[in-house]
Amino acid sequence: MATSHKVLPATGPPPTAPQPAPPPLVGRLPLAGQLPVTELPIVRRRRPAQWLTTALVLLVLAMVANSIVRNPRFQWDVVGSYLTTDAVLHGLTLTIWLTAATMVLGFTLGTLLAAARIWGNLLLRTLSWGYVWLFRSIPPLVQLLLWFNLGALYPTLGLGIPFGPEFLTVKTVHLFGPVLTSVIGLTLLEAGFAAEVVRGGILSVDHGQLEAAQSLGLGRFRVMRRIVLPQAMRSIVPTAGNMMVGLLKSTSIVSVLAVQDLLYSVQLIYNQTYQVIPLLLVATLWYLLLTTLLSVLQYYLERHFARGSTRGQLPPTPLARLRARLSRLRTAVDAAPEARA
């Protein structure tokens, strides 16, 4: 028996007629439906307020620079004549030495205080906390004056048996001079702040790193030197750089002790010549140069200790960016004659 098959109608959409090709793009931008997304032109967003603000800031900076350069009361010729004199350079050398010595000694003592605060027993933790509390509470100038007048409290210092005879006795007036007093006072002050900076950096290291090192049988000093501090430096370096810049400027207070640093050197000169503003500008320019160099050093130290903390490569340095731009500019200049030909 033959069976009949019915042809069902198509259920899809009816066929459409081919669309005409879009007209050529002459003198106008393409519409969104005429080009693929990857070939659409990128139009920068207009920011008129940003450009206006930039123009106003540049105008104000130009006015300030013009008032500084063309103002004869600044006496820039006098500034240039005293900028590299022997007295100023001697004070600059002492300022740099005082900053470096205080920074090294302060962070060495601060690291010991931080270790005692974290891993010490109750007595060491209490002493560390008390040291930080005391020396962070007293102003720097007051500390320097107290150390400078230590001879009024202890005329002599002796070495011997406790509560017994003394074998060596030294007069405090002959022991603590102005420079040594400045080093001691600034070191003890810096150690109080450095202890908290180092302690914060150590606590930022994951505790699992310490447990893994202890499970390998490493000693506490080796764990501190090879595992903890290299990772903690990522948190320590930015704050330590700011402290170094602040310490460089804080060394100017030793001038009250007649220490011939940079500020005291220019004070001696303008007390004789009465050219106060030009000599203060000399000290200002040297301080600006030193803080700039310290900021550059801090930047490269942060990059050094940031290796391994970020995925991929570190962003290029300003010098690398400048070299890349100069290379692109040189390539564009070399390619310009070929394009004209």
C-alpha positions, -999 to 999 in steps of 0.1 A, spaced: 0 0 0 16 33 -11 19 61 14 18 97 5 43 122 19 33 158 25 58 185 20 58 208 50 62 245 44 96 261 54 95 276 89 125 299 86 124 336 77 116 344 41 146 350 19 157 386 17 170 404 -13 207 412 -13 214 446 2 232 472 -20 267 480 -11 272 511 11 281 543 -7 318 552 -7 330 572 23 341 604 8 346 634 30 327 620 60 332 596 89 320 560 86 288 550 105 289 522 131 272 497 108 294 503 78 328 491 92 338 463 116 343 473 152 381 467 150 383 492 121 363 521 136 383 552 142 392 562 178 382 597 186 397 613 217 374 627 242 375 665 243 383 679 277 380 717 275 380 722 312 413 703 316 429 723 288 417 756 304 430 746 338 464 736 324 466 770 305 458 789 337 484 769 358 511 775 332 502 812 331 505 815 369 539 795 369 552 818 341 543 849 361 559 835 393 591 825 374 592 860 358 589 877 391 617 856 406 641 859 377 636 896 370 634 908 406 667 926 413 662 922 451 671 885 448 706 895 437 713 864 417 748 876 409 756 875 446 740 840 449 762 827 421 794 842 436 788 825 470 774 792 457 807 774 456 828 792 481 850 772 505 829 780 536 797 770 519 812 737 505 827 729 540 792 733 556 777 713 528 802 684 534 794 684 571 757 684 564 760 654 541 782 635 566 759 643 595 729 630 575 746 598 564 760 590 598 728 597 616 708 576 591 730 546 593 733 546 631 696 554 636 684 526 614 708 501 629 696 509 664 660 511 652 663 476 636 675 462 670 646 479 688 621 465 663 635 430 667 633 433 704 597 446 702 586 417 680 607 387 692 620 397 726 608 388 760 586 410 782 615 431 795 629 437 760 595 445 746 588 470 774 622 487 770 617 490 733 583 505 736 595 529 763 624 540 741 601 547 712 576 565 734 602 587 750 623 598 721 593 604 698 577 626 724 606 651 729 611 677 702 645 674 684 657 709 694 650 701 731 669 668 729 699 685 713 700 712 740 696 686 768 725 665 754 746 697 749 741 707 786 746 672 799 777 684 818 753 704 841 737 671 853 768 648 851 801 667 853 820 634 851 814 600 837 832 570 851 838 533 843 841 508 871 824 484 894 787 492 901 783 509 935 821 505 938 853 521 928 858 537 894 887 529 871 883 555 845 868 590 848 862 615 820 849 651 822 817 654 803 827 689 790 857 674 772 837 644 760 806 659 744 815 685 718 790 701 695 794 677 666 793 646 688 763 660 706 745 665 673 753 629 661 741 614 694 709 635 696 698 630 660 707 593 661 686 586 692 657 606 677 660 588 643 661 554 660 628 560 677 611 566 643 631 540 625 621 513 650 584 517 641 591 518 603 612 486 605 586 469 627 558 478 603 578 464 574 585 431 592 549 427 602 539 432 565 557 399 556 533 369 555 536 348 587 536 317 565 571 327 553 584 325 588 568 292 595 582 277 563 617 290 572 614 275 607 603 242 593 635 241 573 656 245 605 669 280 596 682 301 624 664 333 635 692 356 623 694 339 589 656 340 585 658 377 593 686 384 569 676 362 539 638 360 541 622 387 562 642 419 554 643 415 516 605 413 516 601 439 543 622 464 523 593 470 499 574 486 528 604 502 545 621 520 516 594 545 508 590 556 544 628 555 550 633 577 519 609 603 533 627 601 567 661 607 550 648 638 533 633 650 565 666 643 584 686 662 558 665 693 565 665 686 602 702 688 604 699 726 601 688 728 638 724 719 648 733 755 640 720 764 674 750 744 688 774 764 666 780 734 644 792 747 611 768 730 588 754 745 556 729 768 573 754 780 600 780 786 572 758 810 553 747 826 586 784 834 594 787 850 560 756 872 560 764 883 595 794 900 580 781 911 546 744 917 556 733 900 524 707 879 541 684 869 512 711 859 487 729 837 513 697 820 523 690 813 487 724 797 484 715 773 512 680 767 497 695 758 463 719 733 479 691 717 499 669 715 468 698 697 449 704 672 477 667 664 482 664 658 445 693 634 444 678 616 474 644 613 457 661 598 426 679 573 448 647 564 466 630 558 433 656 533 421 657 516 454 620 511 453 623 496 418 651 473 430 631 458 459 599 457 439 613 430 416 592 398 419 563 416 437 545 424 404 536 402 375 555 410 343 581 436 338 584 468 358 573 501 341 601 519 323 621 545 342 619 582 332 653 579 314 641 548 295 609 567 284 630 597 273 653 574 253 623 557 237 608 590 227 641 603 213 644 570 193 609 574 179 616 610 170 648 601 153 630 573 133 603 598 122 629 624 111 648 597 91 616 585 75 604 620 65 626 623 33 616 588 21 579 597 25 583 628 4 601 609 -23 
